[in-house]
C-alpha cells in the first residue's frame, strides 16, 4: 500500500498517469486502476457534495438566481417567464420552511420521547 500512499501524495494527476500506464502495459491493469479510483472515491465521481459544489459554481458563473435570462424579444413571454420563475422561487422558499418545521417537530417528538423514557426509568 506504499504505492497508494505515494500516489495520494501527488494527487489526481498521478492517479490518472498510473491508469494510463496501466492501460498501455496491459488493459486489465488500467481497468483495475480506474475501478479502484471510482470505488475508493479518489476521483470524486460518486461524491454528491462535489457535484453540488460544481453545480453551484456553474450557477454563480452564469448569474445569481434564475432571473438572469436574456430577453427573447417577446414581452408577453418574458413577463410570463419572470412571473413563473418568481412563483417557483417562492414555492421553493415555502417548501424549505416546511421542511425546517417538519425537522423541528421530529426533533421535538424524539426529545419528548427520550425525556418520557428517562422519567419513567428514574421513577420506576
Secondary structure, DSSP 8 states (H G I E B T S, - for coil): -HHHHHHHHH-HHHHHHHHHHHHHH-HHHHHHHHHHHHHHTTT-TT-HHHHHHHHHHHHHHH-SSS------S-HHHHHHHHHHHHHHHHHHHHHHHHHHHHHHHHHHHHHHHHHHHHHHHHH-
